Amino acid sequence: MSPTSETAHGGRRLVIVESPAKAKTIKGYLGPGYVVEASVGHIRDLPSGAAEVPEKYTGEVRRLGVDVEHDFQPIYVVNADKRAQVKKLKDLLAESDELFLATDEDREGEAIAWHLQEVLKPKVPVHRMVFHEITKDAIREAVANPRELNQRMVDAQETRRILDRLYGYEVSPVLWKKVMPKLSAGRVQSVATRLVVERERERIAFRSAEYWDLTGTFSTGRTGDASDPSTLVARLAAVDGKRVAQGRDFGADGRLKSEAVLHLDEANARALAAALAETRFSVRSVESKPYRRSPYAPFRTTTLQQEASRKLGFGAKATMQVAQKLYENGFITYMRTDSTVLSDTAVAAARAQVTQLYGADYLPEKPRVYAGKVKNAQEAHEAIRPSGDRFRTPAETGLTGDQFKLYELIWKRTVASQMKDATGNSVTVKIGGTSADGRDAEFSASGKTITFHGFMKAYVEGADDPNAELDDRERRLPQVTEGDALSAEEITADGHATKPPARYTEATLVKELEEREIGRPSTYASIIGTILDRGYVFKKGTALVPSFLSFAVVNLLEKHFGRLVDYDFTARMEDDLDRIARGEAQSVPWLKRFYFGEGEAAGGAADAGNGDGDHLGGLKELVTDLGAIDAREISSFPVGDGIVLRVGRYGAYVERGEREQEGYQKADVPDDLAPDELTVEYAEELLAKPSGDFELGTDPVSGHQIVAKAGRYGPYVTEILPESTPKTGKNAVKPRTASLFKTMSLDTVTLEEALQLMSLPRVVGADAEGVEITAQNGRYGPYLKKGTDSRSLTSEDQLFSITLEEALAIYAQPKQRGRAAAKPPLKELGTDPVSEKPVVVKDGRFGPYVTDGETNATLRTGDSVETITPERGYELLAEKRAKGPAKKTAKKAPAKKTAAKKTAAKKTTAAKKTAAKKTTTAAKTTATAKKTAAAESE
């Protein structure tokens, strides 16, 4: 008897999903007899610190959370923030007759279901309920046809989790010791960072080359129209039979790859243009070929991320957040998939809409079938498509904003995938003539006409290169035949310069990782998020720019952990993990070989990979000998002319000469400087700027020396206290310190100004009730303070000049909420593609931000008002919308004070001291472990 049939006869069924939103949607489809509750993601995991590890475990197990000496047994603990939810699930289960585990149908979802079963220990029948879309029919079908837990998928996920823990917890501490605290290394994030760094290295090494060619506008001499223009524009292709050099003919060193091409400089190009001014030209050849373009496959995770980046300006993370909401609310199928396959139901729905919306002429005779191109794809999933057996058009969904835009993109792509090919013709015309000085010049023009748009009526894919021509773009040429005479209306000489390879964007980095078979599509968004959050990469516009910190990290990993950031090795490791998932290899022997090396594989080499010695030596051995790593050497990069860039614990800086020696120079490097912009000339500018301590003189009152310094948070002045001054304890004395005003600089501030700054806050006077009014300089600028009432001042100078009367006049005015007058925007960016409202850059209390009037997003590191592009502004807004509104933290009620007896107080104090002694060791271990936990990630 099926579970659905049983429900009709009474009983209570508990269905556990991952998210509350999904639970709410599914509850509406199941009705009475079913209780739907969320686990809210994973309910247990490897411990994040030694304090979470049960007392029976000692040694390395407490640090790693994995018992590497006993077949890599993981130690799982219920997350502290999930204990209340686990109790709730147990209580619901105690009142239920059946349990349905309805987590996502992928490795991660299968593992969550397994952990739920392990923790809840159900005594009632357990069913694994799977579905790839949240519709009424799909949910009821899933309830009626459950399956057993797939232990093989669980093992595969567990192996990945253990591998990533070992990688992160062993390699990250090396970075802490040799580069900077709180850094992290990860199996895929480190390789992704290396890709971004290598691209920047290519840009640094790149040498631009200048080349010239000619552009000619030729006329047929007849009257033209849209279908048969009278002129065509052609580019010089060859001179005296020798092809003219274009950008592709130059190497990264700025030199020609081959001498078989003609390199025109400016003088020769202008001379040739002049010599061709009176030349008679004719058509030498016309080559026409049929043009055919087939539709793009339906979306999978990576292609959706790439296209949402190109067309909507969404980052990978924002795309997945919006897609998650669409899935949970029943609009699209599961969004983490490697597959381009559509079910028969989906194909029928798409074909029906093609006929309905575009007509039968656009529908191919047979349904289109898309074979999976991704290695080890989980074909159980469909492609990403609109849910249901009848697709809702975007207008029918009632969606708005980002969700509408992304749904529309998915809907168009899915419908277009079942439409006919686009057809037409491509034409190449060669035009020739002899110059006044006897040189033969041949020009070339290419065109394309589309006679039947087919799928392009519904959808055209975007391009990563903003200058690339999209598929539906036509270029019509005049209808000419060989031998036709043409006249040159204009011939111009054009100069060009080769450009360095473009930096990765989120879309192109995802594409690169997938092509190299590194990582898995479901993890790409989190990988990019991690390298951005860790400060390894920042954004300039949509480009991913590596920080100098990432150069040091990658340098260390390449020199001392080369295999771990080798692209082929990482891809083969992914293959090994997939072999384990398919049951073709065993987890424990493979982990032994990876961690301990060949000799510890216990005869399991056949199951440990390709048998090519990739894992020889083992991870444990690699991280044991740290003496060979020169921290200064791996963090130093020569700039030129004796200048060296170094990555220190507080950021990057340039220096020249030796410390403590005459002539030594040092200067901090701006955090948002792209590495390829650090030239010798720019480094010289930095070194020429004042830095270090500026002695201003002695305070005539205290006798203390006053200095001006450049700090991490800006320039400031402070006093130097005598060595005998107590630094700690009840009598500790802190030096007076004050930030410089915005109008001041380190090399011009005077002793008098410094003393005045350090005199703040200044007492202005008192009001009629005797409440003191002070003038203070704060994080958000100068202000007055009277009790708890603060009022902003318009300038820093008022801190020293404002009188009591003026202060009282300010307080006599009603307190304004917000700004007295709206400031004009700093920059206008255009119309947001989602909200369709104008986007501007404004100045806020936390710095500049972009806004469309509804959503605000602060500019990030690497963004600036001067350089931010409209696309970058739209992307920041999309990411902010995807996060949803900020959650308000409820204020705790103040604790009631109760009188305590001295004896009780003494006992409490003693008890606290005893407890503190017992937990000292655990606390220290936990602190270290938390750093490690923060570092761990793919």
Secondary structure, 3 states (H helix, E strand, C coil): CCHHHHHCCCCCEEEEECCHHHHHHHHHHHCCCEEEEECCCCCEECCCCHHHCCCCCCCHHHHHCEECCCCCEECCEECHHHHHHHHHHHHHHHCCCEEEECCCCCHHHHHHHHHHHHHHCCCCCEEECCCCECCHHHHHHHHHCCECCCHHHHHHHHHHHHHHHHHHHHHHHHHHHHCCCCCCCCCCHHHHHHHHHHHHHHHHHCCCCEEEEEEEEEECCCCCCCCCCCEEEEEEEEECCEEECCHHHECCCCCECCCCCECCCHHHHHHHHHHCCCCCEEEEEEEEEEEEECCCCCECHHHHHHHHHHHHCCCHHHHHHHHHHHHHCCCEECCCCCCCCCCHHHHHHHHHHHHHHHCHHHCCCCCCCCCCCCCCCCCCCCCECECCCCCCCHHHHCCCHHHHHHHHHHHHHHHHCCCCCEEEEEEEEEEEEECCCCCEEEEEEEEEEEEECHHHHCCCCCCCCCCCCCCCCCECCCCCCCCCEEEEEEEEEEEEECCCCCCCEHHHHHHHHHHCCCCCHHHHHHHHHHHHHCCCEEEECCEEEECHHHHHHHHHHHHHCHHHHCHHHHHHHHHHHHHHHCCCCCHHHHHHHHHHCHHHCCCCHHHCCCCCCCCCCHHHHHCCCCCCCCHHHHCEEEEECCEEEEEECCEEEEEECCCCCCCCEEEECCCCCCHHHCCHHHHHHHHHCCCCCEEEEECCCCCCEEEEEEECCEEEEEEECCCCCCCCCCCCCCCCEEECCCCCCCCCCCHHHHHHHHCCCEEEEECCCCCEEEEEEECCEEEEEECCEEEECCCCCHHHHCCHHHHHHHHHCCCCCCCCCCCCCCEEEEECCCCCCEEEEEEECCEEEEECCCCEEECCCCCCCCCCCHHHHHHHHHHHHHHCCCCCCCCCCCCCCCCCCHHHHHHHHHHHHHHHHHHHHHHHHHHHHHHHHHHCCC
